[in-house]
């Protein structure tokens, strides 16, 4: 019900670039993620609360994937059962 949908997953010069559609219960509609090994290089949200999604993206840049999942997994927004940060955690889990 709250799962993300992978729409792209490719490698380019050692960097994994993946894109996910969010579940529809959050303000963001897509999350683009770049990882190198087990480290997050870049995250970009499409739509959503611009300041919050930029903040989350900046905070996880350089973070290990497992640490980001640990910190973001299960965060709820307004009783929806998920959130933009939780959707990122779900997308990162799908990359494992």
PyMOL commands that set and color helices and strands:
alter all, ss='L'
color gray80, all
select helices_A, chain A and resi 50-60+65-72+84-94
alter helices_A, ss='H'
color red, helices_A
select strands_A, chain A and resi 5-12+15-21+28-36+39-47
alter strands_A, ss='S'
color yellow, strands_A
deselect
rebuild
show_as cartoon
